[in-house]
Amino acid sequence: MAAANFAAALDAVLRHEGGYADHPADPGGATNLGVTRATLARWRRRAVSRAEVRALSRTEASAIYRALYWNAVCGDALAAGVDLCIFDHAVNSGPSRAVRTLQKILGVTADGQMGPRTLGCAARHDPLALIHACCRARLSFLERLRTFAVFGRGWTRRVRETERTARAMAAASAASPFTLEN
């Protein structure tokens, strides 16, 4: 499993999330490093201003991503590459939607919770096939959103780049020899 992949997965996500934005067509509103104003308020357990969103540090964003997204999809328990694929989907569309997408592909009950059955089934599947199927399903979902005309080009690029990076992570993990110490 990919317990050491959080930092690499976060770097990949942040390449797409960028800095501060407050696009009028984005239902998330003010966002920095991919963290919306609502998410930051939930994290800090109080209302936050746009200025506080703009001032969000990478350190705090990293803690938010680990707690609310990576841990929510059990990133440490997923195969290398699959972890990035599901984590990036969770950041972009919510952990429950990302998990439900994976569950539908795996043919298990799509309840949005990453439990032992989902994890076990995912572990028995080829990571490259899961990455491809999840990215195709994700892009299909995004194409149906009313804001696709505004954000579609960027979303499409993001999903394709995430798939390439995730496939490279999976391939590197498969090629990486390991030894068991006595």
N, C-alpha and C positions, 0 to 999 in steps of 0.2 A: 504494500500500500504506500501511499504518497505523503506520509506525515510531514516530510520536510519541504513540501512544495508550496506552502502558503506564500512565502516571500516572492517566489517566481510567479505564482499566479496573480498576486497583488500587483506586481510590476506590469504584467500583461494587461490587467484590467485598467490600471491607471494610464496606460498608453492611450486608451480610448476615452477615458473619462475627462482628462484634461483639468483645466482650472475652473475659475468661477464663470458661471453662465446664468442668465435669467431670461431665457427665450420666451416670448409671449405665447408661443404655440405648445410649449412643454408643460404638461399638466403638473410636473414636479416642481415648477417654479424655480426659485433661486437654488442653485446647486454649485458645490465646489468639490473637486476631486470625486465627483459622482455621488456625493452625499447631499440629499435634498434638505431643505429647511425643516420639513416635517420629521425626517429621520434624525437630524441633529437634535431637534427638540425632544424627540422620544428618548434619544440617548442621554441627553443632559437632564431629562425629566423636568423641563420648563420651556416656556416659549423662548424662541431665539430670533434675533433680528437678521436682516440680510447682511449687515456688517459682520455679524458673528459667523455667518456662513462663509463670507468672503475671507475671513481670518482663520478658517479651519486649517489646522496643521496636518501634515502627512502622518505624523505620529498618532494623532487622535483619529484621523480617518482610517488608519490601519487597524486600530483597536475596534472601531465600529465595524469594519469589514470582517474582521475575524469573528467577533461575537454575533453579529446579526446576519451574516451571510455565509461565511466559510463554515462555522460551527453548525449553522442551521441546516446545511446540506451535507454535513458530516464529511467535509473535504478531506480530512486526515484518513478516512477509511476508504476512500475511493482510489481507484487505480490512477497512476500518473497520466495526465492528459484528460481523463474523464473528470478529474477534480477541477481542472481549469474550466473545462467546458460547462459544467454544471454551476460552478461558482460565478462565472461571467454571466450566465443566463440569469442566475439569482439576483445579481447586482442590477442587471438591466430590467428585469421583469418581476422580481420578487422570488424569494426562496420557495414558496409553495408552488408557484407556476413551474419553476425549474424542476422541482422534484416530481410534480405531476407529469411533466413531459417525459422524464426518464422512466417513470412508472408505466406510462402508456406504452412506451417502446419495449419495456421488459415484460409486459403482459401481466403486471401485478395490479392490485387495487390502487387506483390513482387517488389517494387521500391527501397528498401533499406533504406527508410526513416521512422523513428518511429513517425508516426503522430497520430492524434486522432482516426482515424478508427482502426488502428492496436492496439493501446492501449485499446480502448473500447472492441474490439473483444477478446484480451488477457485477459481482466478483467472478461469476461463472461465464460472463460474456466477453467476447473479444473487445478490448478497449478501443481499437481503431474503428470497429463497426459501430460501437456505441457513440463515439464522438461524432462520426458522420451522421448517424440517424438523429442524434439530438440537435445537431446544428441545422439539419434540413427541417426538422419539426419547428425549431425556434424561428427560422427565417419564414416559414409558412405562416406562423402566428403573427409575426411582425408585419408581414405583407397585408394582413387583414385589418390592421389598425388604421383608424381614420387619420392619424398623423403621419402615416407612411409617406405621403406625398412630400411632406416637409423634411422628415428625418430619414427616409428610406435609404438613400444613398449611403449615409454614414452607418446606419444599422447593418446594411448588407456588407459593407466593407468590414465592419467589426466582427460579424459572425464568420465571415470567410477567413479573416486573419486569426481569430480565436481558434478556428478549426485547424489551420496550419500549425499554429503554435502548440495546440493540444496534441496533434498527431506527432509532432517532433518530440514532445515530452514523453509520449507513450513509447515511441520508437527508442528513445535514449534509455528509458527505464528497462525495456525489454532486452536491449543490447548490453546493459550494465551487469557485469558478473558480480556475484556476491559470494562470500564464504561464511560458513557458520563456524563460530569459534567454540572450542570445547570448554 
